[in-house]
Amino acid sequence: MRSKGFSLIELIVVIAIIAMLARLTLPAYLEYLDRSAFGACQQELGVFKTRVLATDNLNDALEPFSFMACGVNGDGQPNQAAVAAAFRGVFDSDAASLVIDTQRDGIQAQIMANGSIERVVTP
């Protein structure tokens, strides 16, 4: 009489199939995480840019902004005033690009001289 259950060979085959599927999907998942970290930072910088430009038009002081997805005000990172100056520099002709870390290592957002925000991947 044969016992009910799986043989060792069947279990090894199933584990091998799962390992191959994980190996195929892991790079895509990591790329998704990188793109989502940049997208969150890009969206946050877009909201901040709108605030900066609105306060310039109203001549109001810039209120503190809580950066969550971007590394603004972190160690070795630009502060809020530097980011605001980069966005204002689009209209002042002394604009310089500014690189900001995201939540993922090696993925950064760069504010270009024209005010656009581009993704930078560092090795």
C-alpha positions in Angstrom: 0.0 0.0 0.0 1.4 3.4 -1.0 1.3 6.3 1.5 -0.3 9.5 0.6 2.1 12.5 0.2 4.8 13.8 -1.9 8.1 12.1 -2.8 11.4 13.9 -2.3 11.8 14.2 -6.1 8.5 16.0 -6.4 9.3 18.4 -3.7 12.7 19.2 -5.2 11.1 19.8 -8.6 8.6 22.2 -7.1 11.3 24.1 -5.2 13.4 24.3 -8.4 10.5 25.8 -10.3 9.8 28.4 -7.6 13.5 29.3 -7.5 13.5 29.8 -11.3 10.4 32.0 -11.2 11.8 34.1 -8.3 15.1 34.5 -10.3 13.2 35.7 -13.3 10.9 38.1 -11.4 13.3 39.6 -8.9 15.1 42.1 -11.3 11.7 43.4 -12.5 10.5 43.8 -8.9 13.7 45.7 -7.9 13.3 48.0 -11.0 9.7 48.6 -9.9 10.9 49.7 -6.5 13.5 52.0 -8.0 11.0 53.6 -10.3 8.4 54.0 -7.6 10.9 55.7 -5.2 11.9 58.2 -8.0 8.2 58.7 -8.8 7.3 59.5 -5.2 10.3 62.0 -5.0 9.4 63.5 -8.3 5.8 64.1 -7.2 6.9 65.6 -3.9 9.3 67.9 -5.7 6.5 68.9 -8.1 4.2 69.9 -5.2 7.1 71.8 -3.6 7.9 73.6 -6.9 4.3 74.7 -7.2 4.5 76.1 -3.6 7.8 77.9 -4.4 6.4 79.5 -7.5 3.1 80.5 -5.8 4.9 82.1 -2.9 7.1 84.0 -5.3 4.0 85.4 -7.0 2.4 86.3 -3.7 5.6 87.6 -2.1 5.0 85.4 0.9 7.6 83.6 3.0 8.1 80.0 2.1 6.6 77.7 4.8 8.5 74.6 5.9 7.7 71.6 3.7 7.8 68.1 5.0 9.9 66.0 2.6 9.2 62.3 3.0 10.2 60.7 -0.3 13.2 62.9 -1.0 16.4 63.2 1.0 16.1 67.0 1.4 17.6 68.3 4.7 19.4 65.0 5.3 23.1 64.4 5.8 25.0 65.6 2.7 21.7 66.7 1.0 20.5 70.2 0.1 18.1 72.0 2.4 14.7 73.4 1.5 16.2 76.8 0.7 18.6 75.2 -1.8 15.8 73.3 -3.5 13.6 76.4 -3.7 16.6 78.3 -5.1 17.0 75.7 -7.8 13.4 76.0 -8.9 13.6 79.8 -8.7 16.8 79.7 -10.8 14.8 78.6 -13.8 13.6 82.2 -14.1 16.7 83.9 -12.8 19.2 82.5 -15.4 21.6 81.4 -12.7 20.0 78.0 -12.4 22.2 75.0 -11.6 21.3 71.4 -11.5 20.7 69.9 -8.0 20.9 66.2 -7.1 18.7 64.8 -4.4 18.6 61.3 -2.9 15.4 59.2 -2.9 14.4 56.4 -0.5 16.3 53.8 -2.6 20.1 53.7 -2.7 21.6 54.6 -6.0 18.4 56.3 -7.3 18.5 60.1 -7.3 16.3 62.9 -8.6 18.0 65.8 -10.4 16.5 69.2 -10.8 17.6 70.4 -14.2 18.3 74.0 -15.1 15.0 74.2 -17.0 13.1 73.1 -13.9 12.4 69.5 -15.0 13.1 66.6 -12.6 15.0 63.7 -14.1 16.0 60.3 -12.7 19.6 59.6 -12.1 21.0 56.1 -11.4 24.3 55.8 -9.7 26.4 52.6 -9.6 
